Amino acid sequence: MSRKLYLVLFLVLMAAAATGVYMRQRAKAAAAAALRQNSGQAANCETPAPPPPPTATPPPKLPGFAIEAACGTGPEPAKPAPKGKGK
């Protein structure tokens, strides 16, 4: 075989190896980014995100303890009497 053919084969094999290394590094970076995103931490931040706000706790269930209905506009207002003609 000629030297040119060996050179071409060498270059093709090196390009394939470089592509494999590039794809592996890119996959590692994507996995690390997904892990950072799931942990609640920014990419270049050393401190964690603040905790979520506390949720409202339900009232205790005590014997004889009942929650009253919320104050609102009250019962539906009475409908006005129909206006009649004449009187």
PDB file of N, CA, C and O in Angstrom:
ATOM      1  N   MET A   1       0.844  -1.179   0.000  1.00  0.00           N
ATOM      2  CA  MET A   1       0.000   0.000   0.000  1.00  0.00           C
ATOM      3  C   MET A   1       0.886   1.239   0.000  1.00  0.00           C
ATOM      4  O   MET A   1       2.030   1.218   0.456  1.00  0.00           O
ATOM      5  N   SER A   2       0.329   2.292  -0.516  1.00  0.00           N
ATOM      6  CA  SER A   2       1.119   3.511  -0.589  1.00  0.00           C
ATOM      7  C   SER A   2       1.033   4.285   0.731  1.00  0.00           C
ATOM      8  O   SER A   2       0.165   4.031   1.567  1.00  0.00           O
ATOM      9  N   ARG A   3       1.915   5.191   0.883  1.00  0.00           N
ATOM     10  CA  ARG A   3       1.946   5.989   2.128  1.00  0.00           C
ATOM     11  C   ARG A   3       0.733   6.896   2.242  1.00  0.00           C
ATOM     12  O   ARG A   3       0.276   7.183   3.348  1.00  0.00           O
ATOM     13  N   LYS A   4       0.210   7.348   1.117  1.00  0.00           N
ATOM     14  CA  LYS A   4      -0.967   8.222   1.149  1.00  0.00           C
ATOM     15  C   LYS A   4      -2.181   7.469   1.717  1.00  0.00           C
ATOM     16  O   LYS A   4      -2.967   8.034   2.476  1.00  0.00           O
ATOM     17  N   LEU A   5      -2.323   6.201   1.345  1.00  0.00           N
ATOM     18  CA  LEU A   5      -3.446   5.426   1.855  1.00  0.00           C
ATOM     19  C   LEU A   5      -3.327   5.234   3.362  1.00  0.00           C
ATOM     20  O   LEU A   5      -4.326   5.333   4.074  1.00  0.00           O
ATOM     21  N   TYR A   6      -2.139   4.964   3.853  1.00  0.00           N
ATOM     22  CA  TYR A   6      -1.923   4.842   5.298  1.00  0.00           C
ATOM     23  C   TYR A   6      -2.234   6.155   6.012  1.00  0.00           C
ATOM     24  O   TYR A   6      -2.824   6.164   7.093  1.00  0.00           O
ATOM     25  N   LEU A   7      -1.836   7.238   5.405  1.00  0.00           N
ATOM     26  CA  LEU A   7      -2.098   8.553   6.004  1.00  0.00           C
ATOM     27  C   LEU A   7      -3.605   8.814   6.086  1.00  0.00           C
ATOM     28  O   LEU A   7      -4.093   9.295   7.109  1.00  0.00           O
ATOM     29  N   VAL A   8      -4.342   8.502   5.023  1.00  0.00           N
ATOM     30  CA  VAL A   8      -5.786   8.714   5.010  1.00  0.00           C
ATOM     31  C   VAL A   8      -6.466   7.828   6.065  1.00  0.00           C
ATOM     32  O   VAL A   8      -7.334   8.297   6.801  1.00  0.00           O
ATOM     33  N   LEU A   9      -6.072   6.550   6.138  1.00  0.00           N
ATOM     34  CA  LEU A   9      -6.636   5.662   7.150  1.00  0.00           C
ATOM     35  C   LEU A   9      -6.329   6.148   8.557  1.00  0.00           C
ATOM     36  O   LEU A   9      -7.190   6.089   9.434  1.00  0.00           O
ATOM     37  N   PHE A  10      -5.125   6.622   8.780  1.00  0.00           N
ATOM     38  CA  PHE A  10      -4.741   7.153  10.089  1.00  0.00           C
ATOM     39  C   PHE A  10      -5.603   8.359  10.457  1.00  0.00           C
ATOM     40  O   PHE A  10      -6.073   8.471  11.590  1.00  0.00           O
ATOM     41  N   LEU A  11      -5.809   9.260   9.496  1.00  0.00           N
ATOM     42  CA  LEU A  11      -6.607  10.456   9.769  1.00  0.00           C
ATOM     43  C   LEU A  11      -8.079  10.104  10.047  1.00  0.00           C
ATOM     44  O   LEU A  11      -8.708  10.723  10.905  1.00  0.00           O
ATOM     45  N   VAL A  12      -8.623   9.122   9.331  1.00  0.00           N
ATOM     46  CA  VAL A  12     -10.011   8.715   9.555  1.00  0.00           C
ATOM     47  C   VAL A  12     -10.153   8.096  10.945  1.00  0.00           C
ATOM     48  O   VAL A  12     -11.109   8.393  11.662  1.00  0.00           O
ATOM     49  N   LEU A  13      -9.215   7.246  11.324  1.00  0.00           N
ATOM     50  CA  LEU A  13      -9.267   6.631  12.656  1.00  0.00           C
ATOM     51  C   LEU A  13      -9.106   7.668  13.759  1.00  0.00           C
ATOM     52  O   LEU A  13      -9.785   7.580  14.782  1.00  0.00           O
ATOM     53  N   MET A  14      -8.240   8.631  13.581  1.00  0.00           N
ATOM     54  CA  MET A  14      -8.056   9.687  14.588  1.00  0.00           C
ATOM     55  C   MET A  14      -9.316  10.548  14.697  1.00  0.00           C
ATOM     56  O   MET A  14      -9.697  10.950  15.797  1.00  0.00           O
ATOM     57  N   ALA A  15      -9.963  10.834  13.565  1.00  0.00           N
ATOM     58  CA  ALA A  15     -11.197  11.630  13.607  1.00  0.00           C
ATOM     59  C   ALA A  15     -12.296  10.860  14.341  1.00  0.00           C
ATOM     60  O   ALA A  15     -13.050  11.452  15.114  1.00  0.00           O
ATOM     61  N   ALA A  16     -12.394   9.554  14.111  1.00  0.00           N
ATOM     62  CA  ALA A  16     -13.397   8.749  14.798  1.00  0.00           C
ATOM     63  C   ALA A  16     -13.122   8.702  16.295  1.00  0.00           C
ATOM     64  O   ALA A  16     -14.053   8.786  17.095  1.00  0.00           O
ATOM     65  N   ALA A  17     -11.852   8.570  16.684  1.00  0.00           N
ATOM     66  CA  ALA A  17     -11.505   8.540  18.105  1.00  0.00           C
ATOM     67  C   ALA A  17     -11.801   9.886  18.763  1.00  0.00           C
ATOM     68  O   ALA A  17     -12.325   9.932  19.876  1.00  0.00           O
ATOM     69  N   ALA A  18     -11.467  10.976  18.080  1.00  0.00           N
ATOM     70  CA  ALA A  18     -11.721  12.314  18.633  1.00  0.00           C
ATOM     71  C   ALA A  18     -13.221  12.550  18.795  1.00  0.00           C
ATOM     72  O   ALA A  18     -13.650  13.161  19.774  1.00  0.00           O
ATOM     73  N   THR A  19     -14.013  12.074  17.850  1.00  0.00           N
ATOM     74  CA  THR A  19     -15.466  12.222  17.946  1.00  0.00           C
ATOM     75  C   THR A  19     -16.001  11.450  19.143  1.00  0.00           C
ATOM     76  O   THR A  19     -16.870  11.944  19.861  1.00  0.00           O
ATOM     77  N   GLY A  20     -15.494  10.254  19.363  1.00  0.00           N
ATOM     78  CA  GLY A  20     -15.922   9.460  20.510  1.00  0.00           C
ATOM     79  C   GLY A  20     -15.601  10.135  21.831  1.00  0.00           C
ATOM     80  O   GLY A  20     -16.429  10.157  22.742  1.00  0.00           O
ATOM     81  N   VAL A  21     -14.395  10.686  21.935  1.00  0.00           N
ATOM     82  CA  VAL A  21     -14.001  11.391  23.161  1.00  0.00           C
ATOM     83  C   VAL A  21     -14.885  12.617  23.376  1.00  0.00           C
ATOM     84  O   VAL A  21     -15.328  12.883  24.493  1.00  0.00           O
ATOM     85  N   TYR A  22     -15.138  13.362  22.296  1.00  0.00           N
ATOM     86  CA  TYR A  22     -15.976  14.553  22.396  1.00  0.00           C
ATOM     87  C   TYR A  22     -17.385  14.189  22.868  1.00  0.00           C
ATOM     88  O   TYR A  22     -17.930  14.849  23.753  1.00  0.00           O
ATOM     89  N   MET A  23     -17.971  13.151  22.288  1.00  0.00           N
ATOM     90  CA  MET A  23     -19.332  12.755  22.664  1.00  0.00           C
ATOM     91  C   MET A  23     -19.402  12.267  24.109  1.00  0.00           C
ATOM     92  O   MET A  23     -20.384  12.531  24.802  1.00  0.00           O
ATOM     93  N   ARG A  24     -18.370  11.559  24.571  1.00  0.00           N
ATOM     94  CA  ARG A  24     -18.353  11.083  25.955  1.00  0.00           C
ATOM     95  C   ARG A  24     -18.265  12.255  26.929  1.00  0.00           C
ATOM     96  O   ARG A  24     -18.960  12.266  27.945  1.00  0.00           O
ATOM     97  N   GLN A  25     -17.419  13.242  26.629  1.00  0.00           N
ATOM     98  CA  GLN A  25     -17.302  14.409  27.507  1.00  0.00           C
ATOM     99  C   GLN A  25     -18.604  15.211  27.522  1.00  0.00           C
ATOM    100  O   GLN A  25     -19.015  15.729  28.560  1.00  0.00           O
ATOM    101  N   ARG A  26     -19.235  15.305  26.371  1.00  0.00           N
ATOM    102  CA  ARG A  26     -20.488  16.049  26.293  1.00  0.00           C
ATOM    103  C   ARG A  26     -21.584  15.348  27.095  1.00  0.00           C
ATOM    104  O   ARG A  26     -22.395  16.012  27.741  1.00  0.00           O
ATOM    105  N   ALA A  27     -21.618  14.026  27.062  1.00  0.00           N
ATOM    106  CA  ALA A  27     -22.608  13.277  27.833  1.00  0.00           C
ATOM    107  C   ALA A  27     -22.367  13.443  29.331  1.00  0.00           C
ATOM    108  O   ALA A  27     -23.317  13.565  30.104  1.00  0.00           O
ATOM    109  N   LYS A  28     -21.098  13.449  29.740  1.00  0.00           N
ATOM    110  CA  LYS A  28     -20.785  13.654  31.153  1.00  0.00           C
ATOM    111  C   LYS A  28     -21.220  15.045  31.607  1.00  0.00           C
ATOM    112  O   LYS A  28     -21.762  15.201  32.701  1.00  0.00           O
ATOM    113  N   ALA A  29     -20.984  16.051  30.773  1.00  0.00           N
ATOM    114  CA  ALA A  29     -21.378  17.415  31.123  1.00  0.00           C
ATOM    115  C   ALA A  29     -22.895  17.532  31.222  1.00  0.00           C
ATOM    116  O   ALA A  29     -23.405  18.220  32.107  1.00  0.00           O
ATOM    117  N   ALA A  30     -23.619  16.872  30.329  1.00  0.00           N
ATOM    118  CA  ALA A  30     -25.082  16.926  30.367  1.00  0.00           C
ATOM    119  C   ALA A  30     -25.613  16.226  31.622  1.00  0.00           C
ATOM    120  O   ALA A  30     -26.574  16.693  32.234  1.00  0.00           O
ATOM    121  N   ALA A  31     -24.994  15.117  31.999  1.00  0.00           N
ATOM    122  CA  ALA A  31     -25.431  14.414  33.202  1.00  0.00           C
ATOM    123  C   ALA A  31     -25.155  15.254  34.446  1.00  0.00           C
ATOM    124  O   ALA A  31     -25.968  15.280  35.370  1.00  0.00           O
ATOM    125  N   ALA A  32     -24.019  15.937  34.475  1.00  0.00           N
ATOM    126  CA  ALA A  32     -23.691  16.787  35.618  1.00  0.00           C
ATOM    127  C   ALA A  32     -24.651  17.968  35.698  1.00  0.00           C
ATOM    128  O   ALA A  32     -25.059  18.365  36.790  1.00  0.00           O
ATOM    129  N   ALA A  33     -25.012  18.529  34.552  1.00  0.00           N
ATOM    130  CA  ALA A  33     -25.949  19.656  34.544  1.00  0.00           C
ATOM    131  C   ALA A  33     -27.325  19.206  35.034  1.00  0.00           C
ATOM    132  O   ALA A  33     -27.988  19.935  35.771  1.00  0.00           O
ATOM    133  N   ALA A  34     -27.749  18.030  34.635  1.00  0.00           N
ATOM    134  CA  ALA A  34     -29.048  17.521  35.090  1.00  0.00           C
ATOM    135  C   ALA A  34     -29.026  17.266  36.596  1.00  0.00           C
ATOM    136  O   ALA A  34     -30.015  17.513  37.286  1.00  0.00           O
ATOM    137  N   LEU A  35     -27.904  16.777  37.095  1.00  0.00           N
ATOM    138  CA  LEU A  35     -27.784  16.534  38.528  1.00  0.00           C
ATOM    139  C   LEU A  35     -27.826  17.841  39.304  1.00  0.00           C
ATOM    140  O   LEU A  35     -28.468  17.919  40.351  1.00  0.00           O
ATOM    141  N   ARG A  36     -27.148  18.868  38.799  1.00  0.00           N
ATOM    142  CA  ARG A  36     -27.180  20.181  39.461  1.00  0.00           C
ATOM    143  C   ARG A  36     -28.582  20.760  39.437  1.00  0.00           C
ATOM    144  O   ARG A  36     -29.030  21.358  40.415  1.00  0.00           O
ATOM    145  N   GLN A  37     -29.277  20.582  38.318  1.00  0.00           N
ATOM    146  CA  GLN A  37     -30.620  21.133  38.209  1.00  0.00           C
ATOM    147  C   GLN A  37     -31.559  20.427  39.181  1.00  0.00           C
ATOM    148  O   GLN A  37     -32.412  21.075  39.788  1.00  0.00           O
ATOM    149  N   ASN A  38     -31.420  19.124  39.339  1.00  0.00           N
ATOM    150  CA  ASN A  38     -32.287  18.387  40.245  1.00  0.00           C
ATOM    151  C   ASN A  38     -31.960  18.666  41.703  1.00  0.00           C
ATOM    152  O   ASN A  38     -32.828  18.513  42.562  1.00  0.00           O
ATOM    153  N   SER A  39     -30.733  19.070  42.004  1.00  0.00           N
ATOM    154  CA  SER A  39     -30.374  19.310  43.392  1.00  0.00           C
ATOM    155  C   SER A  39     -30.750  20.716  43.842  1.00  0.00           C
ATOM    156  O   SER A  39     -30.559  21.060  45.009  1.00  0.00           O
ATOM    157  N   GLY A  40     -31.280  21.534  42.936  1.00  0.00           N
ATOM    158  CA  GLY A  40     -31.687  22.887  43.305  1.00  0.00           C
ATOM    159  C   GLY A  40     -30.529  23.845  43.399  1.00  0.00           C
ATOM    160  O   GLY A  40     -30.644  24.890  44.040  1.00  0.00           O
ATOM    161  N   GLN A  41     -29.431  23.521  42.784  1.00  0.00           N
ATOM    162  CA  GLN A  41     -28.257  24.371  42.841  1.00  0.00           C
ATOM    163  C   GLN A  41     -27.953  24.891  41.442  1.00  0.00           C
ATOM    164  O   GLN A  41     -28.071  24.152  40.464  1.00  0.00           O
ATOM    165  N   ALA A  42     -27.567  26.147  41.343  1.00  0.00           N
ATOM    166  CA  ALA A  42     -27.225  26.728  40.055  1.00  0.00           C
ATOM    167  C   ALA A  42     -25.886  26.177  39.574  1.00  0.00           C
ATOM    168  O   ALA A  42     -25.137  25.578  40.346  1.00  0.00           O
ATOM    169  N   ALA A  43     -25.595  26.384  38.308  1.00  0.00           N
ATOM    170  CA  ALA A  43     -24.398  25.803  37.709  1.00  0.00           C
ATOM    171  C   ALA A  43     -23.116  26.314  38.364  1.00  0.00           C
ATOM    172  O   ALA A  43     -22.221  25.518  38.648  1.00  0.00           O
ATOM    173  N   ASN A  44     -23.006  27.608  38.610  1.00  0.00           N
ATOM    174  CA  ASN A  44     -21.773  28.170  39.162  1.00  0.00           C
ATOM    175  C   ASN A  44     -22.002  28.741  40.559  1.00  0.00           C
ATOM    176  O   ASN A  44     -21.425  29.768  40.915  1.00  0.00           O
ATOM    177  N   CYS A  45     -22.821  28.094  41.326  1.00  0.00           N
ATOM    178  CA  CYS A  45     -23.165  28.602  42.646  1.00  0.00           C
ATOM    179  C   CYS A  45     -22.802  27.562  43.699  1.00  0.00           C
ATOM    180  O   CYS A  45     -23.106  26.379  43.549  1.00  0.00           O
ATOM    181  N   GLU A  46     -22.157  28.013  44.753  1.00  0.00           N
ATOM    182  CA  GLU A  46     -21.745  27.084  45.802  1.00  0.00           C
ATOM    183  C   GLU A  46     -22.761  26.984  46.935  1.00  0.00           C
ATOM    184  O   GLU A  46     -22.674  26.083  47.769  1.00  0.00           O
ATOM    185  N   THR A  47     -23.711  27.896  46.970  1.00  0.00           N
ATOM    186  CA  THR A  47     -24.712  27.860  48.039  1.00  0.00           C
ATOM    187  C   THR A  47     -26.006  27.260  47.490  1.00  0.00           C
ATOM    188  O   THR A  47     -26.351  27.510  46.335  1.00  0.00           O
ATOM    189  N   PRO A  48     -26.713  26.492  48.272  1.00  0.00           N
ATOM    190  CA  PRO A  48     -27.956  25.890  47.787  1.00  0.00           C
ATOM    191  C   PRO A  48     -29.065  26.930  47.684  1.00  0.00           C
ATOM    192  O   PRO A  48     -28.966  28.016  48.254  1.00  0.00           O
ATOM    193  N   ALA A  49     -30.090  26.595  46.972  1.00  0.00           N
ATOM    194  CA  ALA A  49     -31.247  27.474  46.825  1.00  0.00           C
ATOM    195  C   ALA A  49     -31.972  27.569  48.161  1.00  0.00           C
ATOM    196  O   ALA A  49     -31.885  26.645  48.969  1.00  0.00           O
ATOM    197  N   PRO A  50     -32.686  28.667  48.414  1.00  0.00           N
ATOM    198  CA  PRO A  50     -33.417  28.780  49.673  1.00  0.00           C
ATOM    199  C   PRO A  50     -34.506  27.711  49.743  1.00  0.00           C
ATOM    200  O   PRO A  50     -35.007  27.271  48.708  1.00  0.00           O
ATOM    201  N   PRO A  51     -34.874  27.294  50.948  1.00  0.00           N
ATOM    202  CA  PRO A  51     -35.900  26.260  51.071  1.00  0.00           C
ATOM    203  C   PRO A  51     -37.251  26.794  50.619  1.00  0.00           C
ATOM    204  O   PRO A  51     -37.472  28.005  50.657  1.00  0.00           O
ATOM    205  N   PRO A  52     -38.153  25.931  50.197  1.00  0.00           N
ATOM    206  CA  PRO A  52     -39.469  26.400  49.780  1.00  0.00           C
ATOM    207  C   PRO A  52     -40.227  26.967  50.977  1.00  0.00           C
ATOM    208  O   PRO A  52     -39.961  26.580  52.115  1.00  0.00           O
ATOM    209  N   PRO A  53     -41.169  27.881  50.732  1.00  0.00           N
ATOM    210  CA  PRO A  53     -41.919  28.463  51.840  1.00  0.00           C
ATOM    211  C   PRO A  53     -42.720  27.386  52.558  1.00  0.00           C
ATOM    212  O   PRO A  53     -43.170  26.426  51.932  1.00  0.00           O
ATOM    213  N   PRO A  54     -42.902  27.539  53.868  1.00  0.00           N
ATOM    214  CA  PRO A  54     -43.652  26.528  54.614  1.00  0.00           C
ATOM    215  C   PRO A  54     -45.121  26.532  54.188  1.00  0.00           C
ATOM    216  O   PRO A  54     -45.682  27.574  53.852  1.00  0.00           O
ATOM    217  N   THR A  55     -45.714  25.376  54.210  1.00  0.00           N
ATOM    218  CA  THR A  55     -47.132  25.282  53.862  1.00  0.00           C
ATOM    219  C   THR A  55     -47.967  25.485  55.112  1.00  0.00           C
ATOM    220  O   THR A  55     -47.500  25.255  56.228  1.00  0.00           O
ATOM    221  N   ALA A  56     -49.189  25.912  54.922  1.00  0.00           N
ATOM    222  CA  ALA A  56     -50.083  26.150  56.057  1.00  0.00           C
ATOM    223  C   ALA A  56     -50.460  24.808  56.678  1.00  0.00           C
ATOM    224  O   ALA A  56     -50.815  23.857  55.981  1.00  0.00           O
ATOM    225  N   THR A  57     -50.376  24.758  57.976  1.00  0.00           N
ATOM    226  CA  THR A  57     -50.732  23.514  58.663  1.00  0.00           C
ATOM    227  C   THR A  57     -52.218  23.511  58.959  1.00  0.00           C
ATOM    228  O   THR A  57     -52.776  24.560  59.282  1.00  0.00           O
ATOM    229  N   PRO A  58     -52.872  22.376  58.862  1.00  0.00           N
ATOM    230  CA  PRO A  58     -54.302  22.337  59.158  1.00  0.00           C
ATOM    231  C   PRO A  58     -54.524  22.525  60.658  1.00  0.00           C
ATOM    232  O   PRO A  58     -53.630  22.248  61.458  1.00  0.00           O
ATOM    233  N   PRO A  59     -55.708  22.992  61.039  1.00  0.00           N
ATOM    234  CA  PRO A  59     -55.980  23.184  62.462  1.00  0.00           C
ATOM    235  C   PRO A  59     -55.997  21.835  63.169  1.00  0.00           C
ATOM    236  O   PRO A  59     -56.267  20.808  62.546  1.00  0.00           O
ATOM    237  N   PRO A  60     -55.712  21.835  64.456  1.00  0.00           N
ATOM    238  CA  PRO A  60     -55.702  20.563  65.188  1.00  0.00           C
ATOM    239  C   PRO A  60     -57.111  19.989  65.304  1.00  0.00           C
ATOM    240  O   PRO A  60     -58.098  20.723  65.339  1.00  0.00           O
ATOM    241  N   LYS A  61     -57.180  18.688  65.361  1.00  0.00           N
ATOM    242  CA  LYS A  61     -58.483  18.024  65.516  1.00  0.00           C
ATOM    243  C   LYS A  61     -58.692  17.717  66.993  1.00  0.00           C
ATOM    244  O   LYS A  61     -58.250  16.689  67.504  1.00  0.00           O
ATOM    245  N   LEU A  62     -59.370  18.628  67.653  1.00  0.00           N
ATOM    246  CA  LEU A  62     -59.641  18.488  69.079  1.00  0.00           C
ATOM    247  C   LEU A  62     -61.105  18.151  69.289  1.00  0.00           C
ATOM    248  O   LEU A  62     -61.945  18.564  68.490  1.00  0.00           O
ATOM    249  N   PRO A  63     -61.435  17.412  70.340  1.00  0.00           N
ATOM    250  CA  PRO A  63     -62.843  17.103  70.598  1.00  0.00           C
ATOM    251  C   PRO A  63     -63.617  18.376  70.934  1.00  0.00           C
ATOM    252  O   PRO A  63     -63.171  19.189  71.743  1.00  0.00           O
ATOM    253  N   GLY A  64     -64.763  18.539  70.314  1.00  0.00           N
ATOM    254  CA  GLY A  64     -65.607  19.703  70.573  1.00  0.00           C
ATOM    255  C   GLY A  64     -65.120  20.956  69.871  1.00  0.00           C
ATOM    256  O   GLY A  64     -65.634  22.042  70.139  1.00  0.00           O
ATOM    257  N   PHE A  65     -64.172  20.843  69.005  1.00  0.00           N
ATOM    258  CA  PHE A  65     -63.621  22.003  68.300  1.00  0.00           C
ATOM    259  C   PHE A  65     -64.156  21.970  66.880  1.00  0.00           C
ATOM    260  O   PHE A  65     -63.951  20.994  66.159  1.00  0.00           O
ATOM    261  N   ALA A  66     -64.842  23.033  66.474  1.00  0.00           N
ATOM    262  CA  ALA A  66     -65.394  23.101  65.117  1.00  0.00           C
ATOM    263  C   ALA A  66     -64.963  24.402  64.473  1.00  0.00           C
ATOM    264  O   ALA A  66     -64.860  25.435  65.134  1.00  0.00           O
ATOM    265  N   ILE A  67     -64.721  24.342  63.216  1.00  0.00           N
ATOM    266  CA  ILE A  67     -64.344  25.545  62.466  1.00  0.00           C
ATOM    267  C   ILE A  67     -65.628  26.163  61.923  1.00  0.00           C
ATOM    268  O   ILE A  67     -66.449  25.487  61.302  1.00  0.00           O
ATOM    269  N   GLU A  68     -65.782  27.462  62.171  1.00  0.00           N
ATOM    270  CA  GLU A  68     -66.968  28.153  61.694  1.00  0.00           C
ATOM    271  C   GLU A  68     -66.788  28.499  60.220  1.00  0.00           C
ATOM    272  O   GLU A  68     -65.670  28.552  59.708  1.00  0.00           O
ATOM    273  N   ALA A  69     -67.887  28.725  59.566  1.00  0.00           N
ATOM    274  CA  ALA A  69     -67.836  29.129  58.166  1.00  0.00           C
ATOM    275  C   ALA A  69     -67.159  30.493  58.070  1.00  0.00           C
ATOM    276  O   ALA A  69     -67.255  31.309  58.986  1.00  0.00           O
ATOM    277  N   ALA A  70     -66.502  30.721  56.999  1.00  0.00           N
ATOM    278  CA  ALA A  70     -65.787  31.981  56.809  1.00  0.00           C
ATOM    279  C   ALA A  70     -66.763  33.139  56.670  1.00  0.00           C
ATOM    280  O   ALA A  70     -67.873  32.970  56.165  1.00  0.00           O
ATOM    281  N   CYS A  71     -66.346  34.303  57.117  1.00  0.00           N
ATOM    282  CA  CYS A  71     -67.170  35.495  56.975  1.00  0.00           C
ATOM    283  C   CYS A  71     -67.192  35.876  55.502  1.00  0.00           C
ATOM    284  O   CYS A  71     -66.151  35.888  54.845  1.00  0.00           O
ATOM    285  N   GLY A  72     -68.329  36.176  55.002  1.00  0.00           N
ATOM    286  CA  GLY A  72     -68.455  36.554  53.598  1.00  0.00           C
ATOM    287  C   GLY A  72     -69.546  37.572  53.448  1.00  0.00           C
ATOM    288  O   GLY A  72     -69.793  38.376  54.348  1.00  0.00           O
ATOM    289  N   THR A  73     -70.185  37.540  52.338  1.00  0.00           N
ATOM    290  CA  THR A  73     -71.258  38.498  52.098  1.00  0.00           C
ATOM    291  C   THR A  73     -72.553  38.043  52.743  1.00  0.00           C
ATOM    292  O   THR A  73     -73.547  38.769  52.724  1.00  0.00           O
ATOM    293  N   GLY A  74     -72.549  36.854  53.309  1.00  0.00           N
ATOM    294  CA  GLY A  74     -73.744  36.362  53.977  1.00  0.00           C
ATOM    295  C   GLY A  74     -74.623  35.621  52.999  1.00  0.00           C
ATOM    296  O   GLY A  74     -74.203  35.289  51.890  1.00  0.00           O
ATOM    297  N   PRO A  75     -75.871  35.360  53.427  1.00  0.00           N
ATOM    298  CA  PRO A  75     -76.781  34.659  52.519  1.00  0.00           C
ATOM    299  C   PRO A  75     -77.097  35.526  51.308  1.00  0.00           C
ATOM    300  O   PRO A  75     -76.855  36.734  51.303  1.00  0.00           O
ATOM    301  N   GLU A  76     -77.628  34.898  50.311  1.00  0.00           N
ATOM    302  CA  GLU A  76     -77.958  35.629  49.087  1.00  0.00           C
ATOM    303  C   GLU A  76     -78.997  36.695  49.410  1.00  0.00           C
ATOM    304  O   GLU A  76     -79.990  36.401  50.075  1.00  0.00           O
ATOM    305  N   PRO A  77     -78.787  37.938  48.948  1.00  0.00           N
ATOM    306  CA  PRO A  77     -79.751  39.001  49.268  1.00  0.00           C
ATOM    307  C   PRO A  77     -81.121  38.712  48.618  1.00  0.00           C
ATOM    308  O   PRO A  77     -81.231  38.059  47.581  1.00  0.00           O
ATOM    309  N   ALA A  78     -82.157  39.246  49.299  1.00  0.00           N
ATOM    310  CA  ALA A  78     -83.519  39.062  48.787  1.00  0.00           C
ATOM    311  C   ALA A  78     -83.666  39.816  47.481  1.00  0.00           C
ATOM    312  O   ALA A  78     -83.132  40.911  47.307  1.00  0.00           O
ATOM    313  N   LYS A  79     -84.407  39.202  46.567  1.00  0.00           N
ATOM    314  CA  LYS A  79     -84.619  39.848  45.279  1.00  0.00           C
ATOM    315  C   LYS A  79     -85.632  40.988  45.459  1.00  0.00           C
ATOM    316  O   LYS A  79     -86.599  40.858  46.209  1.00  0.00           O
ATOM    317  N   PRO A  80     -85.395  42.092  44.766  1.00  0.00           N
ATOM    318  CA  PRO A  80     -86.353  43.211  44.919  1.00  0.00           C
ATOM    319  C   PRO A  80     -87.719  42.844  44.325  1.00  0.00           C
ATOM    320  O   PRO A  80     -87.825  42.064  43.379  1.00  0.00           O
ATOM    321  N   ALA A  81     -88.751  43.435  44.917  1.00  0.00           N
ATOM    322  CA  ALA A  81     -90.120  43.180  44.445  1.00  0.00           C
ATOM    323  C   ALA A  81     -90.265  43.714  43.025  1.00  0.00           C
ATOM    324  O   ALA A  81     -89.693  44.748  42.680  1.00  0.00           O
ATOM    325  N   PRO A  82     -91.022  43.011  42.218  1.00  0.00           N
ATOM    326  CA  PRO A  82     -91.206  43.508  40.843  1.00  0.00           C
ATOM    327  C   PRO A  82     -91.973  44.838  40.849  1.00  0.00           C
ATOM    328  O   PRO A  82     -92.916  45.049  41.612  1.00  0.00           O
ATOM    329  N   LYS A  83     -91.526  45.691  39.984  1.00  0.00           N
ATOM    330  CA  LYS A  83     -92.172  46.997  39.899  1.00  0.00           C
ATOM    331  C   LYS A  83     -93.452  46.867  39.077  1.00  0.00           C
ATOM    332  O   LYS A  83     -93.450  46.362  37.955  1.00  0.00           O
ATOM    333  N   GLY A  84     -94.534  47.335  39.671  1.00  0.00           N
ATOM    334  CA  GLY A  84     -95.823  47.255  38.975  1.00  0.00           C
ATOM    335  C   GLY A  84     -96.174  48.590  38.343  1.00  0.00           C
ATOM    336  O   GLY A  84     -95.697  49.649  38.750  1.00  0.00           O
ATOM    337  N   LYS A  85     -97.014  48.499  37.347  1.00  0.00           N
ATOM    338  CA  LYS A  85     -97.455  49.745  36.694  1.00  0.00           C
ATOM    339  C   LYS A  85     -98.738  50.239  37.374  1.00  0.00           C
ATOM    340  O   LYS A  85     -99.561  49.462  37.857  1.00  0.00           O
ATOM    341  N   GLY A  86     -98.855  51.496  37.385  1.00  0.00           N
ATOM    342  CA  GLY A  86    -100.116  52.056  37.859  1.00  0.00           C
ATOM    343  C   GLY A  86    -100.016  52.591  39.273  1.00  0.00           C
ATOM    344  O   GLY A  86     -99.913  53.806  39.441  1.00  0.00           O
ATOM    345  N   LYS A  87    -100.038  51.825  40.211  1.00  0.00           N
ATOM    346  CA  LYS A  87    -100.128  52.302  41.578  1.00  0.00           C
ATOM    347  C   LYS A  87     -98.819  52.615  42.129  1.00  0.00           C
ATOM    348  O   LYS A  87     -98.718  53.033  43.283  1.00  0.00           O
TER     349      LYS A  87
END
